[in-house]
Amino acid sequence: MAKRTDYPRFKESIIQETLTSGMRVVILPKPGFVRKSATLVVPFGSLSHRVKLDRENKQILFPAGTAHFLEHMLFESTSENTVRKFALLGASVNAYTTYNRTAIYFSTTNGLSETLAVLFDMIMAVQFTKESIEKEKSIIEKEIQLYEDDPEQCLYYDMLNLMYPSHPIRFDTTGTKTSLKEITTTILKQAFDAFYHPQAMVLVLGGDFDYDSTLASVQNHPLNQNRKPFLRPEVLLEEDIERKDHDLTVNFDLMSDLVLAGVKMAPLKTADEAEITLEEIKLNLLLDNLYGKASPAFKKLQAAKIVNNAFDIGVACDRSFAYATLFTETKNSPKTISVFKEMIHGTKNATISAEYFEIQKRKLLGNFIQVFDSVSRANAMLAEYCLRGVDVFRLFGDIEHLTVADLEGLKTYFAEGAITTVNYLRHEKSGKSSRGRCV
């Protein structure tokens, strides 16, 4: 039976039901909205590299890029043009793959049930023929080539390969030209059977529609009549415990030098996704407070021509990894690298601005509320968090109650972390003709 939870403060409600097939359905009612949106999420991403598939401890090593390849095959395997079928119903469809999920989503101003049937039919009709696989390999190889020509993309994955030499976070979601050759019909069938079962899926729907009849049509679709026994696959991830400093210099076809400094931190000792999500948010707040573009530190760095407006900060946390990054374009790589290292080491003694922290929180919370003005954006956020078991409205409250003291405790991450720097040099400076590399 569907369960409805109202959030009067936000003037929002969430309806949730688990179908007999095991598929979780989450509905965001948006009375008066013309556009409707649907997102189907599967817990198969680039981290799903070494996977335990059954009770007999059978393990399989999926080549890098398998989840992304399978996402492509969903659209290419049917005899009919799937995208055209969506378009004929007035819907635009797309998909993406991240490190922890694959999502297929569409939006429409017409009926939702009929379009959902096309989505489910597409999944049920997937085929893995030698011809279709080879065709897709040539398409994805061109996609990989585009990324290999992107210096910022290469810079980032060079850093991850140095930081995490044995952890799948080092893989781009598209894989590599080498791993692409390892993807076979058998591999794709194993991945599809393991992860594309209704019991592993979360379906998020948003908009103004008849919720009961839509739920009934979803329940009655043949996809949700799947009675095959299901054992949730276990993604086997071990923390890459090596933490040592690395420095890499690469020649690339650039207008100016690029510098990326990353600090590898100890991941949280918890499997609670809500705790991990909040920790990532807190780390972002800390770095933005100390070094973001509104900080005095950034203005000094910019005045000294250590960084420019391309300067960016990033944080990523999961159960088995945690790292933060500082990036900029520069005309003085050695000086920038030296300053970035000083900043990371000096974080433990840096002063947090309490005044700016309150501004940061208000901005973050305001952005959260604003997401619900768009059905598509709200759907995307709910899909990500629901798959991970995170209550987005509770997360809002957790952020609201954060204090400066909560950020102070994070400084030890940077005191104990190992630093990796990657520097891409212009050809003119190096005098060499290599175009750069992606590890």
C-alpha positions as CSV (number, residue, x, y, z in Angstrom):
1,M,0.0,0.0,0.0
2,A,1.3,3.5,-0.9
3,K,2.6,5.6,2.0
4,R,2.2,9.4,1.8
5,T,4.4,11.7,3.8
6,D,3.7,15.4,3.9
7,Y,6.3,18.1,4.5
8,P,4.2,21.2,5.4
9,R,7.3,23.4,5.8
10,F,8.2,22.8,2.2
11,K,4.7,22.4,0.9
12,E,5.8,19.1,-0.6
13,S,4.7,15.5,-0.3
14,I,6.2,12.2,-1.1
15,I,4.3,9.0,-2.0
16,Q,6.2,5.7,-1.8
17,E,5.3,2.2,-2.6
18,T,7.2,-1.1,-3.1
19,L,5.6,-3.1,-5.9
20,T,5.2,-6.9,-5.7
21,S,8.2,-7.2,-8.1
22,G,10.3,-5.4,-5.5
23,M,10.6,-2.1,-7.6
24,R,10.5,1.0,-5.4
25,V,8.3,3.8,-6.7
26,V,8.7,7.3,-5.3
27,I,6.2,10.0,-6.4
28,L,6.5,13.7,-6.0
29,P,3.1,15.2,-6.5
30,K,3.2,18.7,-8.2
31,P,-0.4,19.9,-8.6
32,G,-0.8,22.4,-11.4
33,F,2.4,21.6,-13.1
34,V,2.1,20.8,-16.8
35,R,5.3,18.9,-17.2
36,K,5.7,15.4,-15.8
37,S,9.0,13.6,-15.3
38,A,10.2,10.0,-14.7
39,T,13.6,8.7,-13.7
40,L,14.5,5.0,-13.5
41,V,17.6,4.4,-11.5
42,V,19.7,1.2,-11.4
43,P,22.6,0.7,-8.9
44,F,25.2,-0.1,-11.6
45,G,28.0,2.4,-12.1
46,S,31.8,2.5,-12.7
47,L,32.5,1.3,-9.2
48,S,30.7,-1.9,-10.0
49,H,34.0,-3.5,-11.1
50,R,34.5,-6.5,-8.8
51,V,31.1,-7.9,-8.0
52,K,29.9,-10.9,-6.0
53,L,26.9,-12.4,-7.8
54,D,25.7,-15.4,-5.7
55,R,25.8,-17.1,-2.3
56,E,28.6,-19.3,-3.5
57,N,30.9,-16.3,-3.5
58,K,31.1,-16.3,-7.3
59,Q,32.9,-13.1,-8.3
60,I,33.1,-11.4,-11.7
61,L,35.4,-8.6,-12.8
62,F,33.4,-6.2,-15.1
63,P,35.7,-4.3,-17.4
64,A,35.9,-0.6,-16.9
65,G,33.1,1.1,-18.8
66,T,30.6,-1.9,-18.7
67,A,27.8,0.1,-17.0
68,H,28.1,2.9,-19.5
69,F,28.2,0.4,-22.4
70,L,25.1,-1.3,-21.1
71,E,23.3,2.1,-20.9
72,H,24.1,2.6,-24.6
73,M,22.8,-0.9,-25.5
74,L,19.4,-0.1,-24.0
75,F,18.8,2.4,-26.8
76,E,20.5,0.5,-29.6
77,S,19.3,-3.1,-29.1
78,T,15.7,-2.9,-30.2
79,S,14.6,-3.2,-33.9
80,E,12.6,0.0,-33.6
81,N,14.0,3.5,-33.0
82,T,13.4,3.9,-29.3
83,V,14.1,7.6,-29.1
84,R,11.5,8.1,-31.9
85,K,8.9,6.2,-30.0
86,F,9.4,8.5,-27.0
87,A,9.2,11.5,-29.4
88,L,6.0,10.4,-30.9
89,L,4.5,10.5,-27.4
90,G,5.8,14.0,-26.9
91,A,8.6,12.9,-24.5
92,S,12.3,13.6,-24.6
93,V,14.5,10.8,-23.2
94,N,18.1,10.5,-22.1
95,A,20.4,8.6,-19.8
96,Y,23.6,8.9,-17.9
97,T,26.1,6.7,-15.9
98,T,28.0,7.8,-12.8
99,Y,30.3,6.0,-10.4
100,N,27.3,4.5,-8.5
101,R,24.3,4.4,-10.8
102,T,22.7,4.4,-14.3
103,A,19.7,6.6,-14.8
104,I,17.2,6.7,-17.7
105,Y,14.9,9.7,-17.6
106,F,12.3,11.5,-19.7
107,S,9.9,14.4,-19.4
108,T,6.6,15.0,-21.1
109,T,3.5,17.2,-21.1
110,N,1.4,14.2,-22.2
111,G,0.3,11.0,-20.5
112,L,2.8,9.3,-18.2
113,S,1.6,5.7,-18.2
114,E,2.0,5.2,-22.0
115,T,5.5,6.7,-22.0
116,L,6.5,4.5,-19.0
117,A,5.4,1.5,-20.9
118,V,7.8,2.4,-23.7
119,L,10.6,2.8,-21.1
120,F,9.9,-0.6,-19.6
121,D,9.5,-2.2,-23.1
122,M,12.9,-0.9,-24.0
123,I,14.5,-2.6,-21.0
124,M,12.7,-5.9,-21.6
125,A,13.7,-5.9,-25.3
126,V,17.4,-5.4,-24.8
127,Q,19.5,-7.7,-27.0
128,F,23.2,-8.4,-27.1
129,T,24.2,-9.5,-30.6
130,K,27.8,-9.5,-31.8
131,E,26.9,-7.0,-34.5
132,S,25.2,-4.5,-32.2
133,I,28.0,-4.8,-29.7
134,E,30.7,-4.1,-32.3
135,K,28.7,-1.2,-33.6
136,E,28.4,0.3,-30.2
137,K,32.1,-0.2,-29.5
138,S,33.0,2.0,-32.5
139,I,30.6,4.7,-31.2
140,I,32.0,4.7,-27.6
141,E,35.6,4.6,-28.9
142,K,35.0,7.9,-30.5
143,E,33.5,9.2,-27.3
144,I,36.6,8.1,-25.4
145,Q,38.8,9.8,-28.0
146,L,36.9,13.1,-27.3
147,Y,37.7,12.7,-23.6
148,E,41.3,11.9,-24.3
149,D,41.5,15.2,-26.2
150,D,40.0,17.1,-23.2
151,P,42.9,18.3,-21.0
152,E,40.8,18.8,-17.9
153,Q,39.3,15.4,-18.1
154,C,42.7,13.8,-18.5
155,L,44.2,15.9,-15.7
156,Y,41.5,14.6,-13.4
157,Y,41.9,11.0,-14.2
158,D,45.7,11.2,-14.1
159,M,45.3,12.4,-10.5
160,L,42.9,9.6,-9.6
161,N,45.1,6.9,-11.1
162,L,48.0,8.2,-8.9
163,M,45.9,8.5,-5.8
164,Y,44.0,5.2,-6.2
165,P,46.1,2.7,-8.2
166,S,43.9,-0.3,-7.3
167,H,40.5,1.3,-6.7
168,P,37.8,1.5,-9.5
169,I,37.3,5.2,-8.7
170,R,40.3,5.7,-11.0
171,F,38.1,4.6,-14.0
172,D,36.3,7.0,-16.2
173,T,32.7,5.9,-16.7
174,T,33.3,5.3,-20.4
175,G,36.3,3.0,-19.7
176,T,39.3,2.9,-22.0
177,K,40.0,1.7,-25.5
178,T,41.6,-1.4,-23.9
179,S,38.8,-2.2,-21.5
180,L,36.3,-1.6,-24.4
181,K,37.8,-4.6,-26.2
182,E,37.1,-6.8,-23.1
183,I,33.3,-6.2,-23.1
184,T,31.6,-9.3,-24.6
185,T,28.0,-10.6,-25.0
186,T,28.6,-12.8,-21.9
187,I,29.8,-9.8,-19.8
188,L,26.8,-7.7,-20.8
189,K,24.3,-10.5,-20.1
190,Q,25.8,-11.1,-16.6
191,A,25.7,-7.3,-15.8
192,F,22.1,-7.0,-17.1
193,D,20.8,-10.0,-15.2
194,A,22.6,-8.9,-12.0
195,F,21.5,-5.2,-11.9
196,Y,18.5,-4.7,-14.2
197,H,16.0,-6.6,-12.0
198,P,13.0,-4.7,-10.7
199,Q,14.0,-5.4,-7.2
200,A,17.2,-3.4,-7.7
201,M,15.4,-0.4,-9.4
202,V,14.0,2.8,-8.1
203,L,11.4,4.7,-10.2
204,V,10.9,8.4,-9.4
205,L,7.8,10.1,-10.8
206,G,7.0,13.8,-10.6
207,G,4.1,16.0,-11.8
208,D,0.4,16.3,-11.8
209,F,-1.2,13.0,-12.8
210,D,-3.5,10.3,-11.6
211,Y,-1.2,8.6,-9.1
212,D,-3.3,5.5,-8.4
213,S,-3.9,4.6,-12.1
214,T,-0.2,5.3,-12.9
215,L,1.0,3.0,-10.1
216,A,-1.5,0.3,-11.3
217,S,-0.1,0.6,-14.9
218,V,3.5,0.3,-13.6
219,Q,2.6,-2.7,-11.5
220,N,0.8,-4.5,-14.3
221,H,3.5,-4.0,-16.9
222,P,5.3,-7.3,-17.8
223,L,8.6,-6.0,-16.4
224,N,7.0,-6.0,-13.0
225,Q,5.7,-9.5,-13.4
226,N,9.3,-10.7,-13.2
227,R,9.3,-13.6,-10.8
228,K,12.9,-14.7,-11.2
229,P,14.7,-15.1,-7.9
230,F,16.9,-12.2,-7.1
231,L,20.0,-11.9,-5.0
232,R,21.2,-8.4,-4.7
233,P,24.8,-8.2,-6.2
234,E,27.5,-7.1,-3.8
235,V,30.0,-4.6,-5.1
236,L,33.3,-5.5,-3.5
237,L,35.2,-2.3,-2.6
238,E,38.2,-2.1,-0.4
239,E,39.8,1.1,0.7
240,D,43.0,1.8,-1.2
241,I,45.0,2.3,2.0
242,E,48.2,3.6,0.3
243,R,48.6,7.3,1.1
244,K,51.7,8.9,-0.2
245,D,52.5,12.1,-2.1
246,H,52.8,12.1,-5.9
247,D,53.8,14.8,-8.5
248,L,53.3,14.4,-12.2
249,T,54.1,16.7,-15.1
250,V,52.7,16.1,-18.6
251,N,52.9,18.0,-21.9
252,F,49.7,19.0,-23.5
253,D,48.4,21.2,-26.3
254,L,47.3,24.1,-24.2
255,M,46.9,27.9,-24.1
256,S,48.1,28.0,-20.5
257,D,49.3,25.6,-17.8
258,L,46.9,23.6,-15.8
259,V,47.4,22.6,-12.1
260,L,45.3,20.1,-10.1
261,A,46.2,19.3,-6.5
262,G,44.3,16.6,-4.8
263,V,44.4,15.4,-1.2
264,K,43.6,11.8,-0.5
265,M,41.8,11.5,2.9
266,A,40.7,8.5,5.0
267,P,37.1,7.6,4.1
268,L,34.4,7.6,6.8
269,K,34.2,4.5,8.9
270,T,30.5,4.1,8.2
271,A,28.1,2.5,5.7
272,D,25.4,5.1,6.4
273,E,24.9,7.0,3.2
274,A,23.2,10.0,5.0
275,E,26.3,10.4,7.1
276,I,28.6,10.2,4.1
277,T,26.5,12.7,2.1
278,L,26.5,15.2,5.0
279,E,30.3,14.8,5.5
280,E,30.8,15.6,1.8
281,I,28.6,18.7,2.1
282,K,30.5,19.9,5.2
283,L,33.9,19.4,3.5
284,N,32.7,21.5,0.5
285,L,31.5,24.2,2.9
286,L,34.9,24.2,4.7
287,L,37.0,24.5,1.5
288,D,34.7,27.1,0.0
289,N,34.8,29.1,3.2
290,L,38.5,29.1,3.4
291,Y,39.5,29.3,-0.3
292,G,36.4,29.8,-2.4
293,K,35.9,32.8,-4.7
294,A,34.3,34.9,-2.0
295,S,37.2,34.4,0.5
296,P,40.0,36.8,1.2
297,A,42.5,34.0,0.4
298,F,41.2,33.7,-3.2
299,K,41.5,37.5,-3.7
300,K,45.1,37.4,-2.6
301,L,45.9,34.4,-4.8
302,Q,44.2,36.1,-7.8
303,A,46.1,39.4,-7.1
304,A,49.4,37.5,-7.0
305,K,48.4,35.7,-10.3
306,I,48.7,32.3,-8.6
307,V,45.1,31.5,-9.8
308,N,42.6,32.9,-12.2
309,N,38.8,32.7,-12.6
310,A,39.0,29.1,-13.6
311,F,39.9,28.2,-10.0
312,D,37.7,25.5,-8.7
313,I,37.3,23.3,-5.6
314,G,35.9,19.8,-5.5
315,V,35.1,17.1,-2.9
316,A,34.1,13.5,-3.3
317,C,33.3,11.0,-0.6
318,D,32.0,7.4,-0.5
319,R,32.4,4.4,1.8
320,S,35.8,3.5,0.3
321,F,37.3,6.8,-0.8
322,A,37.5,10.5,0.1
323,Y,39.4,13.3,-1.7
324,A,39.4,17.0,-2.3
325,T,40.8,19.0,-5.2
326,L,42.1,22.5,-6.0
327,F,42.3,23.4,-9.7
328,T,43.4,26.4,-11.8
329,E,44.9,27.7,-15.0
330,T,48.2,29.4,-14.4
331,K,51.2,31.1,-16.0
332,N,53.5,30.0,-13.1
333,S,53.0,26.3,-12.4
334,P,55.9,25.8,-9.9
335,K,54.6,28.7,-7.7
336,T,51.0,27.5,-8.0
337,I,51.9,24.0,-7.0
338,S,53.9,25.2,-4.0
339,V,51.1,27.5,-2.8
340,F,48.4,24.8,-3.3
341,K,50.5,22.4,-1.1
342,E,50.9,25.2,1.5
343,M,47.1,25.8,1.5
344,I,46.3,22.1,2.0
345,H,48.8,21.7,4.8
346,G,47.7,25.0,6.3
347,T,44.0,24.1,6.5
348,K,44.4,22.8,10.0
349,N,45.3,26.3,11.2
350,A,43.1,28.4,8.9
351,T,40.3,30.5,10.3
352,I,36.7,29.8,9.4
353,S,34.6,32.9,8.8
354,A,31.5,32.5,10.9
355,E,29.7,35.3,9.1
356,Y,30.3,33.8,5.6
357,F,29.4,30.3,6.9
358,E,25.9,31.6,7.6
359,I,25.7,33.0,4.1
360,Q,26.9,29.7,2.7
361,K,24.2,27.8,4.6
362,R,21.4,30.1,3.5
363,K,22.5,29.8,-0.2
364,L,22.8,26.0,0.0
365,L,19.3,25.7,1.6
366,G,17.8,28.2,-0.8
367,N,19.2,26.2,-3.7
368,F,17.7,23.1,-2.2
369,I,14.2,24.6,-2.0
370,Q,14.5,26.1,-5.5
371,V,15.1,22.6,-7.0
372,F,11.5,21.8,-6.3
373,D,10.4,24.5,-8.7
374,S,11.4,22.2,-11.5
375,V,9.9,18.7,-11.8
376,S,12.9,17.4,-13.8
377,R,15.5,18.7,-11.3
378,A,13.6,17.5,-8.3
379,N,13.3,14.1,-9.9
380,A,17.0,13.9,-10.5
381,M,17.8,14.8,-6.9
382,L,15.3,12.4,-5.5
383,A,16.5,9.6,-7.7
384,E,20.1,10.0,-6.5
385,Y,19.2,10.2,-2.8
386,C,16.5,7.6,-2.8
387,L,18.8,5.0,-4.4
388,R,21.3,5.6,-1.6
389,G,18.6,5.6,1.1
390,V,19.0,9.3,2.0
391,D,15.9,11.3,3.1
392,V,16.4,14.7,1.3
393,F,14.1,16.6,3.7
394,R,16.0,15.3,6.8
395,L,19.2,16.2,5.1
396,F,17.9,19.8,4.8
397,G,17.4,19.9,8.5
398,D,20.9,18.4,9.2
399,I,22.4,21.2,7.0
400,E,20.3,23.8,8.7
401,H,21.7,22.8,12.2
402,L,25.4,22.8,11.1
403,T,27.7,25.1,13.1
404,V,31.3,26.3,12.6
405,A,32.3,23.8,15.2
406,D,31.2,21.0,12.8
407,L,33.6,22.3,10.2
408,E,36.5,22.7,12.6
409,G,36.5,19.0,13.2
410,L,37.2,18.3,9.5
411,K,40.5,20.0,9.4
412,T,42.3,16.8,10.5
413,Y,41.5,15.3,7.1
414,F,43.9,17.7,5.5
415,A,46.6,17.4,8.2
416,E,46.8,13.6,7.6
417,G,46.1,13.4,3.9
418,A,48.5,12.7,1.1
419,I,48.9,15.3,-1.7
420,T,49.0,14.5,-5.4
421,T,49.7,17.2,-7.9
422,V,49.3,17.0,-11.7
423,N,50.7,19.7,-13.9
424,Y,49.9,20.0,-17.6
425,L,52.5,22.2,-19.4
426,R,52.0,24.2,-22.6
427,H,54.1,23.0,-25.5
428,E,55.9,26.3,-25.9
429,K,57.3,26.0,-22.4
430,S,58.3,22.3,-22.6
431,G,59.6,22.3,-26.2
432,K,58.2,18.8,-26.6
433,S,55.5,17.6,-29.0
434,S,53.6,15.1,-26.9
435,R,49.9,15.7,-26.7
436,G,49.4,14.5,-23.1
437,R,48.0,11.3,-21.8
438,C,45.2,9.8,-19.8
439,V,46.5,7.0,-17.6
